[in-house]
Amino acid sequence: MNKEKIILSIISWLTVIISIAMIMNFSSESGEESNSTSSEVVDSIIEVLPNGDNITPVQKNNLKFSVRKLAHFGIYMLLGFCLINAVCITFSVRKLFAYLVSFPLPFLYAIFDEFIIQNKTFGRAPQWLDVGIDYLGAICGMLLYILFTLSYSFLLKKIAKKRKSN
């Protein structure tokens, strides 16, 4: 590996570690802390809604549930994107092999997060629904990465072909 690739690889794995640290930080919040964080986000959303003062407690709870699940999805989407990027940059293997190696890892981490970390956190309970949402987010992040890299490769080939014809 050349020096530039080593540096890029280190940076890529640091983004994976940062993503995991963020997930661990949220997962280690007590149930009360997590609920408070979600409530603050929901209150901020309600403030900017045109009829925010007309929201019922049931609607507010539904919004809080949605915010919590979107947070799971979003943070694992980031992890999936960073993970597949790090694997593809670090290992000089065919892209398909890198994809196949990357896809099960967030699922395993989601299980670890739910059933080991959150299970030992006061006021939290592991949920298979969250594992599914986490993994779906990671898959979307990985597919987004694949889409970006394929689009980038396509554009580079198109530009090279255009330069060659001129």
Disulfide bonds with the S-S distance in Angstrom:
none
